[in-house]
Amino acid sequence: MSETTILLVDDDFQLLESTEYMLGYEDYNVITAKNGEEAVTKYEEVKPSLTLMDIKMPVLNGYDAFTRIIKKHPKAHVVFTSAYAIDDKQFKYAKKMGLKGLLIKPFELEELSKLVDSL
């Protein structure tokens, strides 16, 4: 089993399941969350190597979940995922706070692996 644990956060069940499968195939330890609130809780429990977080989600959006995580864990590696246009002002602010990047959905396994390897 890989030492790399990835917290995968998305409200789209199919995307969550397929990405979890892709990452599992690459031998990463994958933990999933369906919304930002769940992501913050699971981050505290697991302290993952990387968090891949959707921006638009119910309960707590990705920006707010990221802010909660990064305030307590300034060295957290969080990458946003989105299929939509992003709010440039919020994105720039998140980058200043330590956001590691953005993956546009749908993304390929190769792109994801490259990202994980770079961290």
Secondary structure as GFF3:
##gff-version 3
##sequence-region A 1 119
A	DSSP	beta_strand	5	9	.	.	.	ID=ss1
A	DSSP	alpha_helix	13	25	.	.	.	ID=ss2
A	DSSP	beta_strand	29	33	.	.	.	ID=ss3
A	DSSP	alpha_helix	36	46	.	.	.	ID=ss4
A	DSSP	beta_strand	50	54	.	.	.	ID=ss5
A	DSSP	alpha_helix	62	72	.	.	.	ID=ss6
A	DSSP	beta_strand	78	82	.	.	.	ID=ss7
A	DSSP	alpha_helix	88	97	.	.	.	ID=ss8
A	DSSP	beta_strand	101	104	.	.	.	ID=ss9
A	DSSP	alpha_helix	109	118	.	.	.	ID=ss10
###
